[in-house]
Structures are given as C-alpha cells and as structure tokens.
C-alpha cells in the first residue's frame, strides 16, 4: 500500500539525514513524497471476517461511549478568538462553581484543551470524552486586578482563549490587548477576582503565566472532578429540565483591524 511505502520512504530519509550528520561523504540530493487520500472508498467493501472479529469489542465500546448525556442545538467547534463551543465550556466552568461552594467572577478554558467539535443533536459520553480527553481537574483561584489585566494580555497574545459570559476583551491585529471589562466594569487593579479554570491552566501553562501568582486555590484532585464529568453533569441537568443546549458568539473577544 502507498501508506506503507510512504512510511518506508520517511524511514530511509531519516536514516540518510542521520548519516549525513555523522559523516562528510553523504549528502541528501533528493526528497520525494506522496499523499494518499483517505475517503469513503475505504469503507466498502467491508471485510466480513474482520467485522466478525471486531463485533464483540465494538459492542463493549458502544455500550460505554453511546449513552446520551444531552443535546445541542447546533454544530459547535472551537476557534479563536471566540466560538460557540469555547463559550459553552467556559460558561460550564462558572456553572460548576455552586457545587464547590464557589461564586467565580468568570471562567477561562484553554483553546488547546478543546480537542473535538459537537455535532447538532445528541451528545454522548464518547462525544464529551473526545472534546475533553485529558485528566484536567476544575480549579478555582484568585488573582488581583493587576494580575488579571496581565492574564487578559496573555489571552490576547494567543489570539483568544475561551472566556465566560461577562468578559469583554478588545484586541488589535497585533494580538495586543486594547481594553478589558468584566460584567460591564473596568478592572480594578486593587480588587480581587475569583476565576474558574482547569488545573493545567492554573499552573501557568499555555502562556497564561499570570496564574503563577494565584492565591486561595481550590482544586480537588479526585477523578470525579475531571472536566469531562463536570461537562456531563451539566448536560444531564439541562436534559432533566428539557433544555437543548445552545451557545452563540457574543463578542466576548473582538479583534480590531
């Protein structure tokens, strides 16, 4: 198959490059590659023997990943500076605060941690697992207004991260923060702000170094506090209320030209 040949070609090229780095009489004179389109033609005809072999395993996987947690009103994907899915996930962080005795001023979820989209309709256990596949735990912490402005500048520098309702950031085309407001108010550099996020981000990862100066951390590390389970709980609650979950782009982060 072409895919196998391509892997072999890459291996040969890698060996040649290693040899070239260790000696003076080898040189790479040419590199070639090919691409194989993976499309629906690989779905048919099916291999009946392979299907029979996989059937019991597929049943187990489907029984684990198939249960429906809730529904979404539209296709939702994550993109910068703002998107339906990233807005939803940041809002869920704030929603979760009550369970932990917290009243966060806003939520922040890193775009890099959102690994899949949600299709319109049913949202299954497997869908949530694909969106949030990591072992990240929810985290609540406090930053001063001065550090919060530093955090918002870092968010601007990445082109945007997921922020919850009430956040309004204006960013210029050079990814510099122009202005920041929270629930309609300017950020008070002397005030304290409570933030709902995930432990990975709260450690200062994904360029959000302002979190290194956080205080009053509340981040329970039991498995039940993994983000995927919190997201599932949110969908279950909405389903119990008969609500189809929706999310829209609201201008939480805008880019000036």
HUURKA-V209101 format. One record per backbone hydrogen bond with DSSP energy under -0.5 kcal/mol. CO is the residue of the C=O (numbers start at 0). NH is the residue of the N-H. Records with the same first field share a line. If there is no record, write none. Layout:
CO=NH ; NH
This chain:
0=4
1=5
2=6
3=7
4=8
5=9
6=10
7=11
8=12
9=13
10=14
11=15
12=16
13=17
14=18
15=19
16=20
17=21
18=21 ; 22
26=28
34=36
36=38
38=41
39=42 ; 43
45=47
46=50
47=51
48=52
49=53
50=54
51=55
53=57
54=58
55=59
56=60
57=61
58=62
59=63
60=64
61=65
64=125
66=124
69=122
70=244
71=120
75=117
76=84
82=86
83=87
84=88
85=89
86=90
87=91
88=92
89=93
90=94
91=95
93=96
94=97
95=98 ; 99
96=99 ; 101
97=100
105=195
106=163
108=161
109=112
110=113
112=114
117=75
120=71
121=123
122=68 ; 69
123=127
124=128
125=129
126=130
127=131
129=132
130=114
135=226
136=198
138=196
139=217
140=194
141=214
142=192
143=147
144=148
145=149
146=150
147=151
148=152
149=153
150=154
151=155
152=156
153=157
154=157 ; 159
155=158
160=162
161=108
163=166
165=182 ; 183
167=180
168=253
169=177 ; 178
170=255
171=174
175=171
178=169
179=186
180=167
181=184
184=181
186=188
187=190
188=145
190=144
192=142
193=104 ; 105
194=140 ; 196
195=107
196=138
197=201
198=202
199=204
200=203
204=207
206=208
207=210
208=211
209=212
210=213
214=141
217=139
221=224
222=225
224=137
225=228 ; 229
226=230
227=231
228=232
229=233
230=234
231=235
232=236
233=237
234=238
235=239
236=240
237=242
238=241
242=244
244=72
251=168
253=170 ; 255
